[in-house]
């Protein structure tokens, strides 16, 4: 029984080795072309997704900017209240020290 199993397994191995896969050059080129097309479509799809995300971010940023500008300009309750200026007197009192005397030249 052992011999039958060994011989049948040896026959299967030899039979499988004798079959050659026949792949023509056209089939290889078609396969390579299909791979390149798939890679190109994947790249274009990624670029499209990236562009859509960038446009969405720009749009959302502009909405947020408009909302913040409206809240700052439209609502004055949140603004800081400036204090009132002190009351200025009507006139300034100057005490007159007398006539103006020029500096004296010091003699040596």
C-alpha positions as CSV (number, residue, x, y, z in Angstrom):
1,X,0.0,0.0,0.0
2,X,2.9,2.3,0.7
3,X,4.3,1.8,-2.7
4,X,1.0,2.7,-4.4
5,X,0.8,6.0,-2.4
6,X,4.4,6.9,-3.1
7,X,4.1,6.1,-6.8
8,X,0.7,8.0,-7.2
9,X,2.1,11.1,-5.3
10,X,5.3,11.0,-7.5
11,X,3.1,10.7,-10.6
12,X,1.0,13.7,-9.5
13,X,4.1,15.8,-8.8
14,X,5.6,15.0,-12.2
15,X,2.4,15.6,-14.0
16,X,2.0,19.0,-12.4
17,X,5.6,20.0,-13.2
18,X,5.2,19.2,-16.9
19,X,2.4,21.7,-17.5
20,X,3.8,25.0,-18.6
21,X,1.8,28.1,-18.3
22,X,1.7,29.8,-21.6
23,X,1.5,33.5,-21.1
24,X,2.0,35.5,-24.3
25,X,3.6,38.9,-24.5
26,X,0.2,40.5,-25.3
27,X,-1.3,39.1,-22.1
28,X,1.6,40.5,-20.1
29,X,1.3,43.9,-21.7
30,X,-2.5,43.9,-21.0
31,X,-1.9,43.0,-17.4
32,X,0.7,45.7,-17.0
33,X,-1.6,48.2,-18.7
34,X,-4.4,47.3,-16.4
35,X,-2.2,47.8,-13.4
36,X,-1.1,51.2,-14.6
37,X,-4.7,52.3,-15.3
38,X,-5.7,51.2,-11.9
39,X,-2.8,53.1,-10.3
40,X,-3.7,56.2,-12.4
41,X,-7.4,56.1,-11.4
42,X,-6.5,55.7,-7.7
43,X,-4.2,58.7,-7.9
44,X,-6.8,60.9,-9.6
45,X,-9.4,59.8,-7.1
46,X,-7.1,60.8,-4.2
47,X,-6.4,64.2,-5.8
48,X,-10.1,64.7,-6.3
49,X,-10.8,63.9,-2.6
50,X,-8.0,66.1,-1.4
51,X,-9.3,69.0,-3.5
52,X,-12.8,68.6,-2.2
53,X,-11.5,68.5,1.4
54,X,-9.5,71.7,0.8
55,X,-12.4,73.5,-0.7
56,X,-14.6,72.4,2.2
57,X,-12.0,73.7,4.7
58,X,-11.8,77.0,3.0
59,X,-15.6,77.3,2.9
60,X,-16.0,76.4,6.6
61,X,-13.1,78.8,7.6
62,X,-14.9,81.7,5.8
63,X,-18.1,80.9,7.6
64,X,-16.4,80.9,10.9
65,X,-14.6,84.1,10.1
66,X,-17.9,85.8,9.1
67,X,-19.5,84.6,12.3
68,X,-16.7,86.0,14.5
69,X,-16.7,89.3,12.6
70,X,-20.5,89.7,13.0
71,X,-20.4,88.9,16.7
72,X,-17.6,91.4,17.4
73,X,-19.1,94.2,15.3
74,X,-22.8,93.5,15.9
75,X,-22.8,93.0,19.6
76,X,-21.4,95.9,21.6
77,X,-22.3,94.5,25.0
78,X,-19.2,92.4,25.0
79,X,-17.0,95.4,24.3
80,X,-14.9,96.9,27.0
81,X,-16.4,100.1,28.5
82,X,-14.1,103.1,28.4
83,X,-14.1,105.3,31.5
84,X,-15.3,108.8,31.2
85,X,-12.8,111.7,31.0
86,X,-12.3,113.8,34.1
87,X,-13.9,117.2,34.1
88,X,-11.5,119.9,32.9
89,X,-11.5,123.2,34.7
90,X,-12.6,126.3,32.7
91,X,-9.3,128.1,33.2
92,X,-5.9,127.5,34.6
93,X,-4.7,129.5,37.6
94,X,-1.2,130.7,37.2
95,X,0.5,132.5,40.0
96,X,2.6,135.4,38.6
97,X,6.0,135.4,40.2
98,X,6.7,138.9,38.9
99,X,8.8,140.3,36.0
100,X,11.1,138.0,34.1
101,X,14.7,138.5,35.1
102,X,17.4,137.3,32.6
103,X,20.2,135.1,33.9
104,X,23.1,136.9,35.2
105,X,26.5,136.3,33.7
106,X,28.9,135.1,36.3
107,X,32.2,137.1,36.4
108,X,35.4,135.3,37.1
